[in-house]
Amino acid sequence: MPAKNSLNNVSGTTTLDDTVASEKAQTAMEADERPEEDIGKKINQLRLAKGYSQRKLARLAGLTNTSISAIERNKVSPAVNTLKAILAVLGSDLTTFFSDEWKEPKARVVVTPKDLIELSEPNSRVSLKQVYNCSTTKNLGFLIETYQPNSSTEEKIAHEGEEIGTVIEGKILIRIEETTYLLNKGDSYVIDTMKPHTFINPSDTVTHIVSAHTPTTY
């Protein structure tokens, strides 16, 4: 298997147990019989179970959103100390992560409101709830979005993939690079998310949107 690029290490205190776990982790990431695909998939599962967006995980782990996205999609293999930093944020460690007792969650058919994962920060006036059924093979993400009056997403978000959505209630302004589009109830949009974009509710009423996006990570 061709070697993948490694991200820079994140410094931290090392103990004997850490050293042993690190050696096992390095062996696991390099061995052909243990696919590297497991790493990105497991991190994605842990992150979603924690209810973190890629941006939040990146910020807490001292990495970039691009780095987390690349790791989850197995475009790069993280250095051991980088992986340790990510797992610390997600409430895990190297020993548990590479344990033979690791079990993938069983995919659900029905996702109830309490199972939705809130990707926005607690104090945000924009709610992005991800419909997550624990599947490790799905190729499509789905969001239920709520925009409080006169609220907006982060300025000029850009991420790999595409997104399709429909305004269920209210209205929304979508600013893509230097162009702004106004959508009313019933209008839909299709955007290339690689282009910097911002969603703005310019009204005094709540706006609701449902959207689907690729890749499934967010």
HUVENTA-V427944 format. One record per pair of residues at least 24 apart in sequence whose ideal C-beta (glycine too) atoms are under 10 Angstrom apart, sorted by the first residue. I is the first residue (numbers start at 1). J is the second residue. Records with the same first field share a line. If there is no record, write none. Layout:
# HUVENTA-V427944
I = J / J
This chain:
# HUVENTA-V427944
1 = 30 / 31 / 32 / 35 / 36
3 = 30 / 77
4 = 29 / 36 / 70 / 74 / 75 / 76 / 77 / 78
5 = 70 / 75 / 76 / 77 / 78
6 = 76 / 77 / 78 / 79 / 80 / 82
7 = 63 / 64 / 67 / 68 / 70 / 71 / 76 / 77 / 78 / 79 / 81 / 82 / 83
8 = 63 / 67 / 78 / 79 / 81 / 82
9 = 78 / 79 / 80 / 81 / 82 / 83 / 84 / 85
10 = 61 / 62 / 63 / 78 / 79 / 80 / 81 / 82 / 83 / 84 / 85 / 86 / 88
11 = 62 / 81 / 85
12 = 81 / 84 / 85 / 88
14 = 81 / 84
17 = 93 / 94 / 95
18 = 80 / 81 / 84 / 93 / 94 / 95
20 = 94 / 95
21 = 80 / 84 / 93 / 94 / 95 / 96 / 97 / 98 / 99
22 = 80 / 81 / 83 / 84 / 94 / 95
23 = 80 / 94
24 = 80 / 94 / 95 / 97 / 98 / 99
25 = 78 / 80 / 83 / 84 / 87 / 93 / 94 / 95 / 97 / 98
26 = 79 / 80 / 83 / 94 / 98
27 = 98
28 = 94 / 97 / 98
29 = 77 / 78 / 79 / 80 / 83 / 98
30 = 77
34 = 98
35 = 74
36 = 74 / 76 / 77
37 = 73 / 74 / 136
38 = 74 / 97 / 98 / 102 / 104 / 136
39 = 71 / 72 / 74 / 76 / 77 / 78 / 83 / 86 / 97 / 98
40 = 68 / 69 / 70 / 71 / 72 / 73 / 74 / 75 / 76 / 77 / 78 / 217
41 = 72 / 73 / 74 / 104 / 136 / 137
42 = 72 / 87 / 90 / 92 / 97 / 98 / 102 / 104 / 136
43 = 68 / 71 / 72 / 74 / 78 / 83 / 86 / 87 / 90 / 92 / 97 / 217
44 = 68 / 71 / 72 / 73 / 74 / 136 / 215 / 216 / 217
45 = 72 / 90 / 102 / 104 / 105 / 132 / 134 / 135 / 136
46 = 86 / 87 / 89 / 90 / 91 / 92 / 96 / 97
47 = 72 / 86 / 89 / 90 / 117 / 217 / 218
48 = 105 / 117 / 119 / 130 / 132 / 134 / 216 / 217 / 218
49 = 90 / 91 / 92 / 105 / 117 / 132 / 134
50 = 89 / 90 / 91 / 92 / 117
51 = 116 / 117 / 118 / 119 / 129 / 130 / 132
52 = 89 / 90 / 117 / 118 / 119
53 = 117 / 118 / 119 / 120 / 121 / 128 / 130 / 217 / 218
54 = 119 / 159 / 217 / 218
55 = 119 / 120 / 121 / 154 / 157 / 159 / 218
56 = 89 / 119 / 120 / 121
57 = 86 / 89 / 90
58 = 86 / 89
59 = 89
60 = 85 / 86 / 88 / 89 / 90
61 = 85 / 86 / 87 / 88 / 89 / 90
62 = 86 / 89
63 = 89
65 = 157 / 158 / 159
66 = 158 / 159 / 160
68 = 217
69 = 159 / 160 / 161 / 215 / 217 / 218
70 = 160
71 = 217
72 = 215 / 216 / 217
73 = 160 / 215 / 216 / 217
75 = 160
104 = 134 / 135 / 136
105 = 132 / 133 / 134 / 135 / 136
106 = 133 / 134 / 135
107 = 132 / 133 / 134 / 135 / 136 / 137 / 138
108 = 132 / 133 / 134 / 135
109 = 133
111 = 142
113 = 144
116 = 142 / 143 / 144
117 = 143 / 218
119 = 143 / 145 / 218
120 = 145 / 146 / 153 / 154
121 = 154
124 = 148 / 151 / 153 / 154
125 = 149 / 150 / 151 / 152 / 153 / 201
126 = 151 / 152 / 153 / 154 / 199 / 200 / 201 / 207
127 = 151 / 206 / 208
128 = 153 / 199 / 209 / 211 / 218
130 = 213 / 216 / 218
131 = 210 / 212
132 = 216
135 = 216
136 = 216
137 = 216
138 = 215 / 216
139 = 214 / 215 / 216
140 = 164 / 212 / 213 / 214 / 215 / 216
141 = 211 / 212 / 213 / 214 / 215 / 216 / 217 / 218
142 = 210 / 211 / 212 / 213 / 216
143 = 209 / 210 / 211 / 212 / 213 / 218
144 = 168 / 208 / 209 / 210 / 211
145 = 172 / 199 / 207 / 208 / 209 / 210 / 211
146 = 170 / 201 / 206 / 207 / 208 / 209
147 = 171 / 172 / 199 / 200 / 201 / 202 / 203 / 205 / 206 / 207 / 208 / 209
148 = 201 / 205 / 206 / 207
149 = 201 / 202 / 203 / 204 / 205 / 206 / 207
150 = 200 / 201 / 202 / 203 / 204 / 205
151 = 199 / 200 / 201 / 202 / 206 / 207
152 = 198 / 199 / 200 / 201 / 202
153 = 197 / 198 / 199 / 200 / 201
154 = 198 / 199
155 = 196 / 197 / 198 / 200
156 = 195 / 196 / 197 / 198
157 = 193 / 195 / 196 / 197 / 198 / 199
158 = 192 / 193 / 194 / 195 / 196 / 197
159 = 193 / 194 / 196 / 197 / 213 / 215 / 217 / 218
160 = 192 / 193 / 194 / 214 / 215 / 217
161 = 191 / 192 / 193 / 194 / 213 / 214 / 215 / 216 / 217 / 218
162 = 190 / 191 / 192 / 193 / 194 / 212 / 213 / 214 / 215
163 = 189 / 190 / 191 / 192 / 193 / 197 / 211 / 212 / 213 / 214 / 218
164 = 188 / 189 / 190 / 191 / 210 / 211 / 212 / 213 / 214
165 = 189 / 190 / 191 / 199 / 209 / 210 / 211 / 212 / 213
166 = 208 / 209 / 210 / 211 / 212
167 = 207 / 208 / 209 / 210 / 211
168 = 207 / 208 / 209 / 210
169 = 205 / 206 / 207 / 208 / 209
170 = 201 / 202 / 203 / 204 / 205 / 206 / 207 / 208 / 209
171 = 200 / 201 / 202 / 203 / 205 / 207
172 = 199 / 200 / 201 / 202 / 203 / 207 / 208 / 209
173 = 198 / 199 / 200 / 201 / 202 / 203 / 207
174 = 198 / 199 / 200
175 = 199 / 200
183 = 207 / 209
193 = 218
